[in-house]
Amino acid sequence: MKRLLTAVKGWLVNTGYALGWALVCRIPGSWARWAFRFAGDIAWRRQGPGVQRLEGNLRRVIGPQASGKELRALSREAMRSYARYWMEVFRLPVISQERILADTVAVGGEQTAFSHMAAGRGVIFALSHMGNWDEAGVWIIARGARNFTTVMERLKPEAVYDRFVAFREGLGFEVLPATGGNSRFGILAQRLRAGNLVCLLADRDVTGSGIEVEFFGEKARMMGGPAALAVQTGAALMPVTLWYEGDNWVAHIHEEIPVPDGESRRDKVAAMTQQMARVFEAGIAAHPQDWHMLQRVFVADLDPERLAAAEAAHTAEAAHTAEAAHTAEAAHTAEAAHAAETASSAAGAEPAGYPAEGGDP
């Protein structure tokens, strides 16, 4: 019975998303805005688990001195902002590129990022769950980035995940799964070494391997991937914060977080992730209503058993990936050696593995 209920729930969720993309983009924009704002207000009034987690996160932002009434007013605005995000997601396929370019306000280092890529240096945009990150992706492509690579958390049911991947690939994004599949880090590193753009949501750990940082006076876990990629590839790590201003979208591309000197790789990643958290902290504090964080971020809110299970799963996956990479490398080396030996023998030279007379060992 439980399996049947899960299957039915999954079908309903998938059908809901399918209807969203099929219908919302076909009704007038004013109707869509009203409907989603109304739905956001209903969700806020019901105060379900997601809204409760949102208010728990926003409490850290505005501090204990704020009244419960102030917190509830802020969470209502946040739910309306979140509803706007979903309305725009369903309508993005029909929003013109001209409107995206005209109504997106860029602040900070946009030209610096493009200069890096023009010179062959990769760029990592590390984003928080603010504003509309899908619209920002469409905007940066329209501005000349051609495309970029991102990582997406696996959703349940799988059909919903597949639908979102297809949606984002249709917008021009290259999407990699956050768990399972081939080595994401290796693919992202390849893209960066080729001078391309990688965009990663980083203000919540979804893998069990996150970095613990200080965030609004408490411990939180964030993704260490952006910093690790910058250390590994030399790409520029540039945090991005997003928010709404009236009908406009705003994207603040912050200054590059440099790789520290004279520390271990682990310490460098930790220090850079903490700097990234500070940038997110300032952006969220300035626009708390546009931080759509309905999940647990702070360590005090995490379930210790689920956290331990996630860490164990990540460790097992990392070991499997490393073993597979080692096996593939060994097989490639053996195949190359065999091919070289065959070619050398055919040419009458010494077998591979033995230097020619006078050559280097």
TORNU-202013 format. One record per residue (C-alpha): residue number from 1; residue in three letters; chain; x, y, z. Coordinates in Angstrom, 1 decimal. Each point is the difference from the previous one (the first is absolute). Layout:
<atoms>
+------+-------+-------+--------+--------+--------+
! vofi ! bator ! semar !      u !      v !      w !
+------+-------+-------+--------+--------+--------+
!  NUM !   Ala !     A !      X !      Y !      Z !
...
+------+-------+-------+--------+--------+--------+
</atoms>
This chain:
<atoms>
+------+-------+-------+--------+--------+--------+
! vofi ! bator ! semar !      u !      v !      w !
+------+-------+-------+--------+--------+--------+
!    1 !   Met !     A !    0.0 !    0.0 !    0.0 !
!    2 !   Lys !     A !    2.8 !    2.4 !    0.9 !
!    3 !   Arg !     A !    1.7 !   -0.6 !   -3.4 !
!    4 !   Leu !     A !   -3.3 !    0.6 !   -1.8 !
!    5 !   Leu !     A !   -0.5 !    3.3 !    1.9 !
!    6 !   Thr !     A !    3.5 !    1.1 !   -0.9 !
!    7 !   Ala !     A !   -0.6 !   -0.9 !   -3.6 !
!    8 !   Val !     A !   -3.3 !    1.9 !   -0.1 !
!    9 !   Lys !     A !    1.6 !    3.0 !    1.7 !
!   10 !   Gly !     A !    2.9 !    0.0 !   -2.5 !
!   11 !   Trp !     A !   -2.5 !   -0.2 !   -2.9 !
!   12 !   Leu !     A !   -1.9 !    3.0 !    1.4 !
!   13 !   Val !     A !    3.1 !    2.1 !    0.5 !
!   14 !   Asn !     A !    1.3 !   -0.8 !   -3.5 !
!   15 !   Thr !     A !   -3.4 !    0.7 !   -1.5 !
!   16 !   Gly !     A !   -0.1 !    3.3 !    1.8 !
!   17 !   Tyr !     A !    3.3 !    1.2 !   -1.4 !
!   18 !   Ala !     A !   -1.0 !   -1.2 !   -3.5 !
!   19 !   Leu !     A !   -3.2 !    2.1 !    0.3 !
!   20 !   Gly !     A !    1.9 !    2.9 !    1.3 !
!   21 !   Trp !     A !    2.3 !    0.2 !   -3.0 !
!   22 !   Ala !     A !   -2.9 !   -0.8 !   -2.4 !
!   23 !   Leu !     A !   -2.5 !    2.5 !    1.4 !
!   24 !   Val !     A !    1.7 !    2.9 !    1.9 !
!   25 !   Cys !     A !    1.9 !    1.2 !   -3.1 !
!   26 !   Arg !     A !   -3.3 !    0.2 !   -1.9 !
!   27 !   Ile !     A !   -2.0 !    2.2 !    2.3 !
!   28 !   Pro !     A !    0.4 !    3.8 !    0.3 !
!   29 !   Gly !     A !    2.9 !    1.0 !    2.2 !
!   30 !   Ser !     A !   -2.2 !    2.0 !    2.3 !
!   31 !   Trp !     A !   -2.2 !   -3.0 !    0.7 !
!   32 !   Ala !     A !    3.1 !   -2.2 !    0.7 !
!   33 !   Arg !     A !    1.4 !    2.6 !    2.4 !
!   34 !   Trp !     A !   -3.3 !    0.2 !    1.9 !
!   35 !   Ala !     A !   -0.4 !   -3.7 !    0.2 !
!   36 !   Phe !     A !    3.5 !   -0.7 !    1.2 !
!   37 !   Arg !     A !   -0.1 !    2.8 !    2.5 !
!   38 !   Phe !     A !   -3.3 !   -1.4 !    1.3 !
!   39 !   Ala !     A !    1.5 !   -3.5 !    0.3 !
!   40 !   Gly !     A !    3.0 !    1.4 !    1.8 !
!   41 !   Asp !     A !   -2.3 !    1.7 !    2.5 !
!   42 !   Ile !     A !   -1.9 !   -3.2 !    0.6 !
!   43 !   Ala !     A !    3.2 !   -2.0 !    0.6 !
!   44 !   Trp !     A !    1.2 !    2.7 !    2.4 !
!   45 !   Arg !     A !   -3.3 !   -0.1 !    2.0 !
!   46 !   Arg !     A !    0.1 !   -3.7 !    0.3 !
!   47 !   Gln !     A !    3.5 !    0.3 !    1.5 !
!   48 !   Gly !     A !    1.1 !   -3.5 !   -1.1 !
!   49 !   Pro !     A !    3.5 !   -1.5 !    0.6 !
!   50 !   Gly !     A !    1.6 !    1.9 !   -2.9 !
!   51 !   Val !     A !   -1.3 !    3.4 !    1.3 !
!   52 !   Gln !     A !    1.1 !   -0.9 !    3.6 !
!   53 !   Arg !     A !    3.5 !   -0.8 !   -1.3 !
!   54 !   Leu !     A !    0.0 !    3.3 !   -2.0 !
!   55 !   Glu !     A !   -0.9 !    1.9 !    3.2 !
!   56 !   Gly !     A !    2.6 !   -1.8 !    2.0 !
!   57 !   Asn !     A !    2.6 !    1.1 !   -2.6 !
!   58 !   Leu !     A !   -1.3 !    3.5 !   -0.2 !
!   59 !   Arg !     A !    0.1 !    0.3 !    3.8 !
!   60 !   Arg !     A !    3.8 !   -0.3 !   -0.2 !
!   61 !   Val !     A !    0.1 !    2.8 !   -2.6 !
!   62 !   Ile !     A !   -2.1 !    2.5 !    1.9 !
!   63 !   Gly !     A !    1.2 !   -1.0 !    3.5 !
!   64 !   Pro !     A !   -1.8 !   -0.8 !    3.2 !
!   65 !   Gln !     A !   -0.9 !    3.6 !    0.7 !
!   66 !   Ala !     A !   -2.6 !    0.0 !   -2.9 !
!   67 !   Ser !     A !   -3.6 !   -0.7 !    1.1 !
!   68 !   Gly !     A !   -2.0 !   -3.0 !   -1.1 !
!   69 !   Lys !     A !   -2.2 !    2.3 !   -2.0 !
!   70 !   Glu !     A !    3.0 !    1.4 !   -1.9 !
!   71 !   Leu !     A !    1.2 !   -3.5 !   -0.7 !
!   72 !   Arg !     A !   -3.4 !   -1.1 !   -1.3 !
!   73 !   Ala !     A !   -0.2 !    3.1 !   -2.2 !
!   74 !   Leu !     A !    3.4 !   -0.7 !   -1.5 !
!   75 !   Ser !     A !   -0.8 !   -3.7 !   -0.6 !
!   76 !   Arg !     A !   -3.2 !    1.0 !   -1.8 !
!   77 !   Glu !     A !    2.1 !    2.2 !   -2.4 !
!   78 !   Ala !     A !    2.5 !   -2.8 !   -0.4 !
!   79 !   Met !     A !   -2.8 !   -2.4 !   -1.0 !
!   80 !   Arg !     A !   -1.3 !    2.5 !   -2.5 !
!   81 !   Ser !     A !    3.5 !    0.3 !   -1.4 !
!   82 !   Tyr !     A !    0.3 !   -3.7 !   -0.1 !
!   83 !   Ala !     A !   -3.4 !   -0.3 !   -1.8 !
!   84 !   Arg !     A !    1.2 !    2.6 !   -2.5 !
!   85 !   Tyr !     A !    3.1 !   -2.2 !   -0.7 !
!   86 !   Trp !     A !   -2.2 !   -3.0 !   -0.8 !
!   87 !   Met !     A !   -2.3 !    2.1 !   -2.2 !
!   88 !   Glu !     A !    3.0 !    1.3 !   -1.9 !
!   89 !   Val !     A !    1.5 !   -3.6 !   -0.3 !
!   90 !   Phe !     A !   -3.2 !   -1.1 !   -1.7 !
!   91 !   Arg !     A !   -0.1 !    3.0 !   -2.3 !
!   92 !   Leu !     A !    3.7 !    0.2 !   -0.9 !
!   93 !   Pro !     A !   -0.4 !   -1.8 !   -3.3 !
!   94 !   Val !     A !   -2.3 !    2.8 !   -1.2 !
!   95 !   Ile !     A !    1.8 !    3.0 !    1.6 !
!   96 !   Ser !     A !    1.9 !    1.7 !   -2.9 !
!   97 !   Gln !     A !    3.8 !    0.4 !    0.1 !
!   98 !   Glu !     A !   -0.6 !    3.7 !   -0.6 !
!   99 !   Arg !     A !   -1.9 !    0.3 !    3.3 !
!  100 !   Ile !     A !    2.6 !   -2.1 !    1.8 !
!  101 !   Leu !     A !    2.7 !    2.4 !   -1.1 !
!  102 !   Ala !     A !   -2.0 !    3.2 !    0.5 !
!  103 !   Asp !     A !   -1.3 !   -0.9 !    3.5 !
!  104 !   Thr !     A !    3.1 !   -1.6 !    1.5 !
!  105 !   Val !     A !    2.2 !    2.5 !    1.9 !
!  106 !   Ala !     A !    3.7 !   -1.1 !    0.3 !
!  107 !   Val !     A !    2.1 !    1.2 !    2.9 !
!  108 !   Gly !     A !    3.7 !   -0.5 !    0.5 !
!  109 !   Gly !     A !    2.3 !   -2.2 !   -1.9 !
!  110 !   Glu !     A !   -1.8 !   -1.1 !   -3.2 !
!  111 !   Gln !     A !    2.6 !    1.3 !   -2.3 !
!  112 !   Thr !     A !    2.8 !   -1.4 !    2.2 !
!  113 !   Ala !     A !   -1.5 !   -3.5 !   -0.3 !
!  114 !   Phe !     A !   -0.3 !    0.3 !   -3.8 !
!  115 !   Ser !     A !    3.6 !    1.3 !   -0.2 !
!  116 !   His !     A !    1.2 !   -3.1 !    1.9 !
!  117 !   Met !     A !   -1.8 !   -2.3 !   -2.4 !
!  118 !   Ala !     A !    1.2 !    1.9 !   -3.1 !
!  119 !   Ala !     A !    3.5 !   -0.6 !    1.3 !
!  120 !   Gly !     A !   -0.6 !   -3.7 !    0.4 !
!  121 !   Arg !     A !   -0.5 !    0.0 !    3.8 !
!  122 !   Gly !     A !   -3.0 !   -1.8 !    1.4 !
!  123 !   Val !     A !   -2.5 !    1.8 !    2.3 !
!  124 !   Ile !     A !   -2.0 !   -1.5 !    2.8 !
!  125 !   Phe !     A !   -3.2 !    1.8 !    1.0 !
!  126 !   Ala !     A !   -1.0 !   -1.2 !    3.5 !
!  127 !   Leu !     A !   -3.6 !    0.9 !    0.7 !
!  128 !   Ser !     A !   -2.3 !    0.0 !    2.9 !
!  129 !   His !     A !   -3.7 !   -0.9 !   -0.3 !
!  130 !   Met !     A !   -1.1 !    3.6 !   -0.6 !
!  131 !   Gly !     A !   -2.1 !    1.7 !   -2.6 !
!  132 !   Asn !     A !   -0.3 !   -2.1 !   -3.2 !
!  133 !   Trp !     A !    3.1 !   -2.0 !   -0.8 !
!  134 !   Asp !     A !   -1.5 !   -1.5 !   -3.1 !
!  135 !   Glu !     A !   -0.7 !    3.4 !   -1.4 !
!  136 !   Ala !     A !    3.5 !    1.0 !    0.8 !
!  137 !   Gly !     A !    1.3 !   -2.9 !   -2.0 !
!  138 !   Val !     A !   -2.1 !    1.0 !   -3.0 !
!  139 !   Trp !     A !    1.3 !    3.6 !    0.4 !
!  140 !   Ile !     A !    3.7 !   -0.9 !    0.2 !
!  141 !   Ile !     A !   -0.4 !   -2.2 !   -3.2 !
!  142 !   Ala !     A !   -1.7 !    2.9 !   -1.7 !
!  143 !   Arg !     A !    2.8 !    2.3 !    1.0 !
!  144 !   Gly !     A !    2.5 !   -2.2 !   -1.9 !
!  145 !   Ala !     A !    1.0 !   -2.9 !    2.3 !
!  146 !   Arg !     A !   -1.3 !   -2.5 !   -2.7 !
!  147 !   Asn !     A !   -0.7 !   -2.6 !    2.6 !
!  148 !   Phe !     A !    1.1 !   -1.2 !    3.4 !
!  149 !   Thr !     A !    0.1 !   -3.1 !    2.2 !
!  150 !   Thr !     A !   -1.8 !   -0.5 !    3.2 !
!  151 !   Val !     A !   -0.9 !   -2.7 !    2.5 !
!  152 !   Met !     A !   -3.5 !   -0.8 !    1.0 !
!  153 !   Glu !     A !   -1.2 !   -1.8 !    3.1 !
!  154 !   Arg !     A !   -1.8 !   -3.3 !   -0.8 !
!  155 !   Leu !     A !   -3.8 !    0.4 !    0.6 !
!  156 !   Lys !     A !   -2.6 !   -2.6 !    0.7 !
!  157 !   Pro !     A !   -1.8 !   -1.4 !   -1.8 !
!  158 !   Glu !     A !    2.6 !   -0.5 !   -2.7 !
!  159 !   Ala !     A !   -2.4 !    1.2 !   -2.7 !
!  160 !   Val !     A !    0.0 !    3.4 !    1.6 !
!  161 !   Tyr !     A !    3.8 !    0.1 !    0.0 !
!  162 !   Asp !     A !    0.0 !   -1.0 !   -3.7 !
!  163 !   Arg !     A !   -2.6 !    2.7 !   -0.8 !
!  164 !   Phe !     A !    2.1 !    2.7 !    1.7 !
!  165 !   Val !     A !    3.2 !   -1.2 !   -1.7 !
!  166 !   Ala !     A !   -1.8 !    0.2 !   -3.4 !
!  167 !   Phe !     A !   -1.3 !    3.5 !    0.9 !
!  168 !   Arg !     A !    3.4 !    1.4 !    0.9 !
!  169 !   Glu !     A !    1.8 !   -1.7 !   -2.9 !
!  170 !   Gly !     A !   -2.7 !    1.6 !   -2.2 !
!  171 !   Leu !     A !    1.2 !    3.4 !    1.4 !
!  172 !   Gly !     A !    3.6 !   -0.8 !   -1.0 !
!  173 !   Phe !     A !    1.3 !   -1.3 !    3.3 !
!  174 !   Glu !     A !    2.2 !   -3.1 !    0.2 !
!  175 !   Val !     A !   -1.4 !   -1.9 !    3.1 !
!  176 !   Leu !     A !    1.9 !   -2.6 !    2.1 !
!  177 !   Pro !     A !   -1.6 !   -2.0 !    2.8 !
!  178 !   Ala !     A !    1.1 !    0.9 !    3.6 !
!  179 !   Thr !     A !    0.2 !   -3.7 !    0.8 !
!  180 !   Gly !     A !    0.6 !   -3.1 !   -2.0 !
!  181 !   Gly !     A !    1.2 !   -0.2 !   -3.6 !
!  182 !   Asn !     A !    3.6 !    0.9 !   -1.1 !
!  183 !   Ser !     A !    2.4 !    2.2 !    1.9 !
!  184 !   Arg !     A !   -1.6 !    3.4 !    0.2 !
!  185 !   Phe !     A !    3.2 !    1.6 !    1.3 !
!  186 !   Gly !     A !    2.1 !   -1.3 !   -3.0 !
!  187 !   Ile !     A !   -2.5 !    1.2 !   -2.6 !
!  188 !   Leu !     A !   -0.3 !    3.5 !    1.7 !
!  189 !   Ala !     A !    3.8 !    0.2 !    0.2 !
!  190 !   Gln !     A !    0.2 !   -0.8 !   -3.8 !
!  191 !   Arg !     A !   -2.5 !    2.8 !   -0.8 !
!  192 !   Leu !     A !    1.9 !    2.5 !    2.1 !
!  193 !   Arg !     A !    3.4 !   -0.9 !   -1.4 !
!  194 !   Ala !     A !   -1.6 !    0.6 !   -3.4 !
!  195 !   Gly !     A !   -0.8 !    3.6 !    1.1 !
!  196 !   Asn !     A !   -3.7 !   -0.6 !    0.4 !
!  197 !   Leu !     A !   -2.6 !    1.1 !    2.7 !
!  198 !   Val !     A !   -1.2 !   -2.2 !    2.8 !
!  199 !   Cys !     A !   -3.0 !    1.1 !    2.1 !
!  200 !   Leu !     A !   -0.6 !   -1.8 !    3.4 !
!  201 !   Leu !     A !   -2.6 !    0.6 !    2.7 !
!  202 !   Ala !     A !    2.1 !   -0.2 !    3.1 !
!  203 !   Asp !     A !   -1.8 !    1.3 !    3.1 !
!  204 !   Arg !     A !   -1.3 !   -3.5 !    1.0 !
!  205 !   Asp !     A !    1.8 !   -3.3 !    0.3 !
!  206 !   Val !     A !   -1.8 !   -2.7 !   -2.1 !
!  207 !   Thr !     A !    2.8 !   -2.6 !   -0.1 !
!  208 !   Gly !     A !    1.0 !   -0.7 !    3.6 !
!  209 !   Ser !     A !    3.5 !    1.3 !   -0.8 !
!  210 !   Gly !     A !   -0.6 !    3.7 !    0.7 !
!  211 !   Ile !     A !    2.3 !    2.5 !    1.8 !
!  212 !   Glu !     A !   -1.0 !    1.3 !    3.4 !
!  213 !   Val !     A !   -0.1 !    3.8 !    0.1 !
!  214 !   Glu !     A !   -1.0 !    2.8 !    2.3 !
!  215 !   Phe !     A !   -3.3 !    1.5 !   -1.3 !
!  216 !   Phe !     A !   -2.1 !    2.5 !    1.7 !
!  217 !   Gly !     A !    1.8 !   -0.8 !    3.3 !
!  218 !   Glu !     A !   -0.6 !   -3.8 !   -0.2 !
!  219 !   Lys !     A !    1.6 !   -3.0 !   -1.6 !
!  220 !   Ala !     A !   -1.4 !   -0.9 !   -3.4 !
!  221 !   Arg !     A !    1.0 !   -2.4 !   -2.8 !
!  222 !   Met !     A !    0.6 !    1.2 !   -3.5 !
!  223 !   Met !     A !    1.3 !   -1.6 !   -3.2 !
!  224 !   Gly !     A !    3.8 !    0.0 !   -0.2 !
!  225 !   Gly !     A !    0.1 !   -0.9 !   -3.7 !
!  226 !   Pro !     A !    0.3 !    3.6 !   -1.4 !
!  227 !   Ala !     A !    3.1 !    0.7 !    2.2 !
!  228 !   Ala !     A !    1.5 !   -3.5 !   -0.8 !
!  229 !   Leu !     A !   -0.4 !    0.6 !   -3.7 !
!  230 !   Ala !     A !    1.7 !    3.4 !    0.2 !
!  231 !   Val !     A !    2.9 !   -1.4 !    1.9 !
!  232 !   Gln !     A !    0.3 !   -3.0 !   -2.4 !
!  233 !   Thr !     A !   -0.3 !    1.9 !   -3.3 !
!  234 !   Gly !     A !    0.9 !    3.6 !    0.7 !
!  235 !   Ala !     A !   -3.4 !    1.2 !   -1.1 !
!  236 !   Ala !     A !   -1.4 !    3.2 !    1.5 !
!  237 !   Leu !     A !   -2.5 !   -0.6 !    2.8 !
!  238 !   Met !     A !   -2.6 !    2.8 !   -0.1 !
!  239 !   Pro !     A !   -3.0 !   -0.1 !    2.3 !
!  240 !   Val !     A !   -3.3 !    1.2 !   -1.4 !
!  241 !   Thr !     A !   -3.0 !    1.3 !    2.0 !
!  242 !   Leu !     A !   -3.4 !    0.5 !   -1.7 !
!  243 !   Trp !     A !   -3.1 !    1.9 !    1.0 !
!  244 !   Tyr !     A !   -3.1 !    1.7 !   -1.4 !
!  245 !   Glu !     A !   -0.6 !    3.8 !   -0.3 !
!  246 !   Gly !     A !   -3.5 !    0.6 !   -1.2 !
!  247 !   Asp !     A !   -0.5 !   -1.8 !   -3.3 !
!  248 !   Asn !     A !    3.8 !   -0.2 !   -0.5 !
!  249 !   Trp !     A !    2.5 !   -2.7 !    0.8 !
!  250 !   Val !     A !    3.3 !    1.0 !    1.6 !
!  251 !   Ala !     A !    3.3 !   -1.9 !   -0.2 !
!  252 !   His !     A !    3.0 !    1.1 !    2.1 !
!  253 !   Ile !     A !    3.2 !   -1.7 !   -1.2 !
!  254 !   His !     A !    2.4 !    0.4 !    2.8 !
!  255 !   Glu !     A !    3.8 !    0.3 !   -0.1 !
!  256 !   Glu !     A !    2.1 !   -3.1 !   -0.3 !
!  257 !   Ile !     A !    0.8 !   -1.9 !    3.1 !
!  258 !   Pro !     A !    3.8 !   -0.6 !   -0.3 !
!  259 !   Val !     A !    1.7 !   -3.3 !    0.8 !
!  260 !   Pro !     A !    2.0 !    0.5 !    3.3 !
!  261 !   Asp !     A !    3.7 !   -0.5 !    0.0 !
!  262 !   Gly !     A !    2.0 !   -2.5 !    2.2 !
!  263 !   Glu !     A !   -2.8 !   -2.2 !    1.2 !
!  264 !   Ser !     A !   -1.0 !   -3.6 !   -0.6 !
!  265 !   Arg !     A !   -2.6 !   -0.7 !   -2.7 !
!  266 !   Arg !     A !   -2.6 !   -0.8 !    2.7 !
!  267 !   Asp !     A !    0.7 !    3.2 !    1.8 !
!  268 !   Lys !     A !   -0.2 !    2.0 !   -3.2 !
!  269 !   Val !     A !   -3.4 !   -1.4 !   -0.8 !
!  270 !   Ala !     A !   -1.3 !    0.6 !    3.5 !
!  271 !   Ala !     A !    1.2 !    3.6 !    0.0 !
!  272 !   Met !     A !   -1.4 !    0.8 !   -3.4 !
!  273 !   Thr !     A !   -3.4 !   -1.6 !    0.9 !
!  274 !   Gln !     A !   -0.1 !    2.1 !    3.1 !
!  275 !   Gln !     A !    0.6 !    3.1 !   -2.1 !
!  276 !   Met !     A !   -2.8 !   -1.1 !   -2.4 !
!  277 !   Ala !     A !   -2.3 !   -0.4 !    3.0 !
!  278 !   Arg !     A !    0.8 !    3.6 !    1.1 !
!  279 !   Val !     A !   -1.0 !    1.3 !   -3.4 !
!  280 !   Phe !     A !   -3.3 !   -2.0 !    0.1 !
!  281 !   Glu !     A !   -0.6 !    1.3 !    3.5 !
!  282 !   Ala !     A !    0.3 !    3.6 !   -1.0 !
!  283 !   Gly !     A !   -2.3 !   -0.5 !   -3.1 !
!  284 !   Ile !     A !   -2.6 !   -1.9 !    2.0 !
!  285 !   Ala !     A !    0.0 !    2.6 !    2.8 !
!  286 !   Ala !     A !   -0.6 !    2.7 !   -2.6 !
!  287 !   His !     A !   -2.8 !   -1.9 !   -1.7 !
!  288 !   Pro !     A !   -1.3 !   -2.6 !    2.4 !
!  289 !   Gln !     A !   -3.4 !   -0.2 !   -1.7 !
!  290 !   Asp !     A !    1.6 !   -1.5 !   -3.1 !
!  291 !   Trp !     A !    1.9 !   -2.8 !    1.7 !
!  292 !   His !     A !   -2.1 !   -3.1 !   -0.9 !
!  293 !   Met !     A !    1.5 !   -2.4 !    2.6 !
!  294 !   Leu !     A !   -2.7 !   -2.4 !    1.1 !
!  295 !   Gln !     A !    2.5 !   -2.6 !    0.9 !
!  296 !   Arg !     A !    2.3 !   -0.6 !    2.9 !
!  297 !   Val !     A !    3.4 !    1.9 !   -0.2 !
!  298 !   Phe !     A !    1.1 !    0.5 !    3.6 !
!  299 !   Val !     A !    1.7 !   -2.9 !    1.8 !
!  300 !   Ala !     A !   -2.2 !    0.4 !    3.0 !
!  301 !   Asp !     A !   -3.1 !   -0.8 !   -2.2 !
!  302 !   Leu !     A !    1.5 !   -3.1 !   -1.7 !
!  303 !   Asp !     A !   -1.0 !   -3.5 !    0.9 !
!  304 !   Pro !     A !    3.2 !   -1.7 !    1.2 !
!  305 !   Glu !     A !   -1.0 !   -3.4 !   -1.3 !
!  306 !   Arg !     A !   -0.9 !    1.2 !   -3.4 !
!  307 !   Leu !     A !    3.2 !    2.1 !   -0.1 !
!  308 !   Ala !     A !    2.1 !   -3.0 !    0.9 !
!  309 !   Ala !     A !   -1.7 !   -2.1 !   -2.6 !
!  310 !   Ala !     A !    0.6 !    2.6 !   -2.7 !
!  311 !   Glu !     A !    3.7 !    0.3 !    1.0 !
!  312 !   Ala !     A !    0.4 !   -3.8 !   -0.2 !
!  313 !   Ala !     A !   -1.7 !   -0.1 !   -3.4 !
!  314 !   His !     A !    2.3 !    2.7 !   -1.3 !
!  315 !   Thr !     A !    3.1 !   -1.8 !    1.3 !
!  316 !   Ala !     A !   -1.1 !   -3.2 !   -1.6 !
!  317 !   Glu !     A !   -0.8 !    1.8 !   -3.3 !
!  318 !   Ala !     A !    3.3 !    1.8 !    0.1 !
!  319 !   Ala !     A !    1.9 !   -3.3 !    0.6 !
!  320 !   His !     A !   -1.9 !   -1.7 !   -2.9 !
!  321 !   Thr !     A !    0.7 !    3.0 !   -2.3 !
!  322 !   Ala !     A !    3.7 !    0.0 !    0.9 !
!  323 !   Glu !     A !    0.3 !   -3.8 !   -0.5 !
!  324 !   Ala !     A !   -1.8 !    0.2 !   -3.4 !
!  325 !   Ala !     A !    2.3 !    2.9 !   -1.1 !
!  326 !   His !     A !    3.1 !   -2.0 !    1.1 !
!  327 !   Thr !     A !   -1.2 !   -3.1 !   -1.8 !
!  328 !   Ala !     A !   -0.7 !    2.0 !   -3.2 !
!  329 !   Glu !     A !    3.4 !    1.7 !    0.2 !
!  330 !   Ala !     A !    1.8 !   -3.3 !    0.5 !
!  331 !   Ala !     A !   -1.9 !   -1.6 !   -2.9 !
!  332 !   His !     A !    0.8 !    3.1 !   -2.2 !
!  333 !   Thr !     A !    3.7 !   -0.2 !    1.0 !
!  334 !   Ala !     A !    0.2 !   -3.7 !   -0.8 !
!  335 !   Glu !     A !   -1.7 !    0.4 !   -3.3 !
!  336 !   Ala !     A !    2.3 !    2.9 !   -0.9 !
!  337 !   Ala !     A !    3.1 !   -2.1 !    0.9 !
!  338 !   His !     A !   -1.3 !   -3.0 !   -2.0 !
!  339 !   Ala !     A !   -0.6 !    2.3 !   -3.0 !
!  340 !   Ala !     A !    3.4 !    1.6 !    0.3 !
!  341 !   Glu !     A !    1.7 !   -3.4 !    0.3 !
!  342 !   Thr !     A !   -1.8 !   -1.3 !   -3.1 !
!  343 !   Ala !     A !    1.0 !    3.0 !   -2.0 !
!  344 !   Ser !     A !    3.6 !   -0.1 !    1.2 !
!  345 !   Ser !     A !    0.4 !   -3.7 !   -0.8 !
!  346 !   Ala !     A !   -1.5 !    0.6 !   -3.5 !
!  347 !   Ala !     A !    2.6 !    2.7 !   -0.6 !
!  348 !   Gly !     A !    2.8 !   -2.2 !    1.2 !
!  349 !   Ala !     A !    0.7 !    2.2 !    3.1 !
!  350 !   Glu !     A !    0.5 !   -1.0 !    3.6 !
!  351 !   Pro !     A !   -3.2 !   -1.1 !    1.8 !
!  352 !   Ala !     A !   -1.9 !    2.7 !    2.0 !
!  353 !   Gly !     A !    1.4 !    0.3 !    3.5 !
!  354 !   Tyr !     A !    3.6 !   -0.1 !   -1.1 !
!  355 !   Pro !     A !    1.8 !    3.2 !   -1.0 !
!  356 !   Ala !     A !    1.7 !    0.2 !   -3.3 !
!  357 !   Glu !     A !    3.8 !    0.1 !    0.3 !
!  358 !   Gly !     A !    1.1 !    3.4 !    1.3 !
!  359 !   Gly !     A !   -3.6 !    1.0 !    0.8 !
!  360 !   Asp !     A !   -1.5 !    1.2 !    3.3 !
!  361 !   Pro !     A !   -1.1 !   -2.8 !    2.4 !
+------+-------+-------+--------+--------+--------+
</atoms>
